[in-house]
Amino acid sequence: MLPTISSTISVSNWSPNLTAGPEWRSFEQFRLGGAAALETISNGSVAVLHVKGSTFNILRSEDFQKLIGLASEVHRLKEGITLVLTAARIVGKYPHDPDGIQMLYKSASLLRESSMLPERDGHDAFHITEDECKEHGQEDDDVRASEILRPIL
């Protein structure tokens, strides 16, 4: 006997409730704001930059990573549902075929395997520990910039 699939589970506690953030009518206005202009973009908000007939939406890395994760999950579910529907059609055509029933069960099970969205925190900050400083700080390696090989383009 095949085990039953349990109730639907939530794939994430995050929902894309993005709000309107700051807006700049020109790149010059944005540029004059400098880094402080970017700091006005809070988590969960989308800033808008208008440049020569084009509009750009700017959001924080955390929100972007969550949107990418959500889009990946939607794509996975879309492909999975197509697979389950194909297996269901086969079972509908051959209802007594144990291989078809097993394929339907396995394909439906694949949809619920992922309980987390595929998201990442963004880029890791570069950090050197004190031990690394002590270990590598004792060397007398002075490298001149003129000695560093440059790629030939």
Phi and psi in degrees as GROMACS dihedral restraints (atoms count N, CA, C in turn):
[ dihedral_restraints ]
;  ai    aj    ak    al  type     phi  dphi    fc
    3     4     5     6     1   -79.6    20    10
    4     5     6     7     1   137.5    20    10
    6     7     8     9     1   -69.7    20    10
    7     8     9    10     1   153.5    20    10
    9    10    11    12     1   -87.8    20    10
   10    11    12    13     1   153.1    20    10
   12    13    14    15     1   -83.0    20    10
   13    14    15    16     1   130.7    20    10
   15    16    17    18     1   -72.3    20    10
   16    17    18    19     1   177.6    20    10
   18    19    20    21     1   -60.9    20    10
   19    20    21    22     1   163.1    20    10
   21    22    23    24     1   -62.5    20    10
   22    23    24    25     1   139.0    20    10
   24    25    26    27     1  -111.2    20    10
   25    26    27    28     1   153.9    20    10
   27    28    29    30     1   -79.6    20    10
   28    29    30    31     1   134.5    20    10
   30    31    32    33     1   -87.4    20    10
   31    32    33    34     1   -15.7    20    10
   33    34    35    36     1  -163.0    20    10
   34    35    36    37     1   151.7    20    10
   36    37    38    39     1   -88.6    20    10
   37    38    39    40     1    -1.8    20    10
   39    40    41    42     1   -97.5    20    10
   40    41    42    43     1   136.4    20    10
   42    43    44    45     1  -125.6    20    10
   43    44    45    46     1   145.7    20    10
   45    46    47    48     1   -78.0    20    10
   46    47    48    49     1    64.2    20    10
   48    49    50    51     1   -90.3    20    10
   49    50    51    52     1    70.4    20    10
   51    52    53    54     1   -82.1    20    10
   52    53    54    55     1   140.4    20    10
   54    55    56    57     1  -111.6    20    10
   55    56    57    58     1   162.4    20    10
   57    58    59    60     1   -70.5    20    10
   58    59    60    61     1   133.6    20    10
   60    61    62    63     1  -109.2    20    10
   61    62    63    64     1  -154.0    20    10
   63    64    65    66     1   -65.0    20    10
   64    65    66    67     1   159.2    20    10
   66    67    68    69     1  -135.4    20    10
   67    68    69    70     1   135.8    20    10
   69    70    71    72     1  -120.5    20    10
   70    71    72    73     1   129.8    20    10
   72    73    74    75     1   -83.1    20    10
   73    74    75    76     1   -12.2    20    10
   75    76    77    78     1  -152.6    20    10
   76    77    78    79     1   160.0    20    10
   78    79    80    81     1   -66.3    20    10
   79    80    81    82     1   -34.1    20    10
   81    82    83    84     1   -62.0    20    10
   82    83    84    85     1   -42.0    20    10
   84    85    86    87     1   -63.1    20    10
   85    86    87    88     1   -40.8    20    10
   87    88    89    90     1   -66.6    20    10
   88    89    90    91     1   -44.6    20    10
   90    91    92    93     1   -62.4    20    10
   91    92    93    94     1   -41.5    20    10
   93    94    95    96     1   -64.8    20    10
   94    95    96    97     1   -28.1    20    10
   96    97    98    99     1   -70.6    20    10
   97    98    99   100     1   -25.5    20    10
   99   100   101   102     1    61.9    20    10
  100   101   102   103     1  -152.2    20    10
  102   103   104   105     1   -64.1    20    10
  103   104   105   106     1   -29.2    20    10
  105   106   107   108     1   -63.0    20    10
  106   107   108   109     1   -31.5    20    10
  108   109   110   111     1   -64.2    20    10
  109   110   111   112     1   -39.6    20    10
  111   112   113   114     1   -69.5    20    10
  112   113   114   115     1   -32.1    20    10
  114   115   116   117     1   -67.2    20    10
  115   116   117   118     1   -19.7    20    10
  117   118   119   120     1   -75.8    20    10
  118   119   120   121     1   -10.0    20    10
  120   121   122   123     1   -83.4    20    10
  121   122   123   124     1   108.3    20    10
  123   124   125   126     1   -87.7    20    10
  124   125   126   127     1   166.3    20    10
  126   127   128   129     1   -60.2    20    10
  127   128   129   130     1   135.2    20    10
  129   130   131   132     1    84.4    20    10
  130   131   132   133     1     9.3    20    10
  132   133   134   135     1  -123.9    20    10
  133   134   135   136     1   157.5    20    10
  135   136   137   138     1  -122.8    20    10
  136   137   138   139     1   121.7    20    10
  138   139   140   141     1   -88.5    20    10
  139   140   141   142     1   156.8    20    10
  141   142   143   144     1  -125.8    20    10
  142   143   144   145     1   131.2    20    10
  144   145   146   147     1  -121.9    20    10
  145   146   147   148     1   122.3    20    10
  147   148   149   150     1  -101.0    20    10
  148   149   150   151     1   124.5    20    10
  150   151   152   153     1  -137.9    20    10
  151   152   153   154     1   115.0    20    10
  153   154   155   156     1    43.0    20    10
  154   155   156   157     1    56.2    20    10
  156   157   158   159     1    81.8    20    10
  157   158   159   160     1    -3.2    20    10
  159   160   161   162     1  -110.9    20    10
  160   161   162   163     1   152.5    20    10
  162   163   164   165     1  -122.5    20    10
  163   164   165   166     1   133.0    20    10
  165   166   167   168     1  -120.4    20    10
  166   167   168   169     1   135.4    20    10
  168   169   170   171     1  -101.6    20    10
  169   170   171   172     1   133.0    20    10
  171   172   173   174     1  -120.7    20    10
  172   173   174   175     1   130.4    20    10
  174   175   176   177     1  -140.6    20    10
  175   176   177   178     1   163.4    20    10
  177   178   179   180     1   -68.2    20    10
  178   179   180   181     1   155.8    20    10
  180   181   182   183     1   -58.8    20    10
  181   182   183   184     1   -39.7    20    10
  183   184   185   186     1   -60.3    20    10
  184   185   186   187     1   -44.6    20    10
  186   187   188   189     1   -68.1    20    10
  187   188   189   190     1   -39.0    20    10
  189   190   191   192     1   -62.0    20    10
  190   191   192   193     1   -45.5    20    10
  192   193   194   195     1   -62.2    20    10
  193   194   195   196     1   -37.8    20    10
  195   196   197   198     1   -68.6    20    10
  196   197   198   199     1   -37.9    20    10
  198   199   200   201     1   -65.5    20    10
  199   200   201   202     1   -40.8    20    10
  201   202   203   204     1   -62.4    20    10
  202   203   204   205     1   -42.9    20    10
  204   205   206   207     1   -61.7    20    10
  205   206   207   208     1   -42.4    20    10
  207   208   209   210     1   -65.1    20    10
  208   209   210   211     1   -42.1    20    10
  210   211   212   213     1   -63.9    20    10
  211   212   213   214     1   -39.4    20    10
  213   214   215   216     1   -64.1    20    10
  214   215   216   217     1   -40.1    20    10
  216   217   218   219     1   -66.9    20    10
  217   218   219   220     1   -40.2    20    10
  219   220   221   222     1   -61.9    20    10
  220   221   222   223     1   -43.2    20    10
  222   223   224   225     1   -62.9    20    10
  223   224   225   226     1   -43.2    20    10
  225   226   227   228     1   -61.4    20    10
  226   227   228   229     1   -43.2    20    10
  228   229   230   231     1   -65.8    20    10
  229   230   231   232     1   -40.4    20    10
  231   232   233   234     1   -61.0    20    10
  232   233   234   235     1   -46.5    20    10
  234   235   236   237     1   -66.2    20    10
  235   236   237   238     1   -38.8    20    10
  237   238   239   240     1   -65.6    20    10
  238   239   240   241     1   -40.7    20    10
  240   241   242   243     1   -64.9    20    10
  241   242   243   244     1   -38.4    20    10
  243   244   245   246     1   -60.8    20    10
  244   245   246   247     1   -41.9    20    10
  246   247   248   249     1   -65.6    20    10
  247   248   249   250     1   -43.0    20    10
  249   250   251   252     1   -64.4    20    10
  250   251   252   253     1   -41.2    20    10
  252   253   254   255     1   -62.9    20    10
  253   254   255   256     1   -40.0    20    10
  255   256   257   258     1   -63.6    20    10
  256   257   258   259     1   -44.6    20    10
  258   259   260   261     1   -64.3    20    10
  259   260   261   262     1   -37.9    20    10
  261   262   263   264     1   -65.4    20    10
  262   263   264   265     1   -37.3    20    10
  264   265   266   267     1   -64.0    20    10
  265   266   267   268     1   -38.6    20    10
  267   268   269   270     1   -65.7    20    10
  268   269   270   271     1   -43.2    20    10
  270   271   272   273     1   -65.5    20    10
  271   272   273   274     1   -36.6    20    10
  273   274   275   276     1   -64.3    20    10
  274   275   276   277     1   -35.8    20    10
  276   277   278   279     1   -78.3    20    10
  277   278   279   280     1   -37.4    20    10
  279   280   281   282     1  -127.1    20    10
  280   281   282   283     1    76.4    20    10
  282   283   284   285     1   -66.9    20    10
  283   284   285   286     1   -18.0    20    10
  285   286   287   288     1  -104.0    20    10
  286   287   288   289     1     9.0    20    10
  288   289   290   291     1   -85.3    20    10
  289   290   291   292     1   113.1    20    10
  291   292   293   294     1   -64.4    20    10
  292   293   294   295     1   -30.5    20    10
  294   295   296   297     1   -66.6    20    10
  295   296   297   298     1   -40.2    20    10
  297   298   299   300     1   -65.6    20    10
  298   299   300   301     1   -40.8    20    10
  300   301   302   303     1   -65.7    20    10
  301   302   303   304     1   -41.2    20    10
  303   304   305   306     1   -64.0    20    10
  304   305   306   307     1   -40.8    20    10
  306   307   308   309     1   -64.6    20    10
  307   308   309   310     1   -39.8    20    10
  309   310   311   312     1   -63.0    20    10
  310   311   312   313     1   -44.6    20    10
  312   313   314   315     1   -62.9    20    10
  313   314   315   316     1   -47.8    20    10
  315   316   317   318     1   -64.4    20    10
  316   317   318   319     1   -40.6    20    10
  318   319   320   321     1   -67.8    20    10
  319   320   321   322     1   -36.7    20    10
  321   322   323   324     1   -68.4    20    10
  322   323   324   325     1   -35.4    20    10
  324   325   326   327     1   -66.1    20    10
  325   326   327   328     1   -31.8    20    10
  327   328   329   330     1   -62.0    20    10
  328   329   330   331     1   -30.9    20    10
  330   331   332   333     1   -67.3    20    10
  331   332   333   334     1   -27.2    20    10
  333   334   335   336     1  -102.9    20    10
  334   335   336   337     1     1.9    20    10
  336   337   338   339     1   -64.7    20    10
  337   338   339   340     1   -39.9    20    10
  339   340   341   342     1   -86.8    20    10
  340   341   342   343     1   115.1    20    10
  342   343   344   345     1  -103.0    20    10
  343   344   345   346     1    -0.5    20    10
  345   346   347   348     1  -128.1    20    10
  346   347   348   349     1   145.7    20    10
  348   349   350   351     1   -72.5    20    10
  349   350   351   352     1   143.8    20    10
  351   352   353   354     1   -77.9    20    10
  352   353   354   355     1    85.8    20    10
  354   355   356   357     1  -125.7    20    10
  355   356   357   358     1   159.9    20    10
  357   358   359   360     1  -133.0    20    10
  358   359   360   361     1   164.3    20    10
  360   361   362   363     1   -79.2    20    10
  361   362   363   364     1    -8.7    20    10
  363   364   365   366     1   106.8    20    10
  364   365   366   367     1  -160.4    20    10
  366   367   368   369     1   -80.1    20    10
  367   368   369   370     1   139.3    20    10
  369   370   371   372     1   -73.8    20    10
  370   371   372   373     1   140.5    20    10
  372   373   374   375     1   -72.6    20    10
  373   374   375   376     1   143.6    20    10
  375   376   377   378     1   -78.1    20    10
  376   377   378   379     1   125.1    20    10
  378   379   380   381     1  -142.9    20    10
  379   380   381   382     1   131.0    20    10
  381   382   383   384     1  -110.3    20    10
  382   383   384   385     1   127.1    20    10
  384   385   386   387     1   -77.7    20    10
  385   386   387   388     1   165.3    20    10
  387   388   389   390     1   -63.8    20    10
  388   389   390   391     1   -36.6    20    10
  390   391   392   393     1   -63.0    20    10
  391   392   393   394     1   -39.8    20    10
  393   394   395   396     1   -66.2    20    10
  394   395   396   397     1   -37.5    20    10
  396   397   398   399     1   -63.7    20    10
  397   398   399   400     1   -43.8    20    10
  399   400   401   402     1   -66.1    20    10
  400   401   402   403     1   -41.2    20    10
  402   403   404   405     1   -66.7    20    10
  403   404   405   406     1   -43.3    20    10
  405   406   407   408     1   -98.7    20    10
  406   407   408   409     1    -9.3    20    10
  408   409   410   411     1   -80.1    20    10
  409   410   411   412     1   -13.1    20    10
  411   412   413   414     1   -84.6    20    10
  412   413   414   415     1   -11.9    20    10
  414   415   416   417     1   -75.1    20    10
  415   416   417   418     1   149.7    20    10
  417   418   419   420     1  -101.6    20    10
  418   419   420   421     1    41.9    20    10
  420   421   422   423     1   -91.3    20    10
  421   422   423   424     1   106.1    20    10
  423   424   425   426     1  -104.0    20    10
  424   425   426   427     1   115.5    20    10
  426   427   428   429     1  -106.4    20    10
  427   428   429   430     1   122.9    20    10
  429   430   431   432     1   -84.5    20    10
  430   431   432   433     1   143.4    20    10
  432   433   434   435     1   -60.3    20    10
  433   434   435   436     1   -32.2    20    10
  435   436   437   438     1   -69.3    20    10
  436   437   438   439     1   -18.0    20    10
  438   439   440   441     1   -90.0    20    10
  439   440   441   442     1    -8.8    20    10
  441   442   443   444     1   -80.5    20    10
  442   443   444   445     1   125.3    20    10
  444   445   446   447     1   -67.3    20    10
  445   446   447   448     1   136.2    20    10
  447   448   449   450     1  -107.4    20    10
  448   449   450   451     1   143.3    20    10
  450   451   452   453     1   -68.1    20    10
  451   452   453   454     1   145.7    20    10
  453   454   455   456     1   -96.9    20    10
  454   455   456   457     1   120.4    20    10
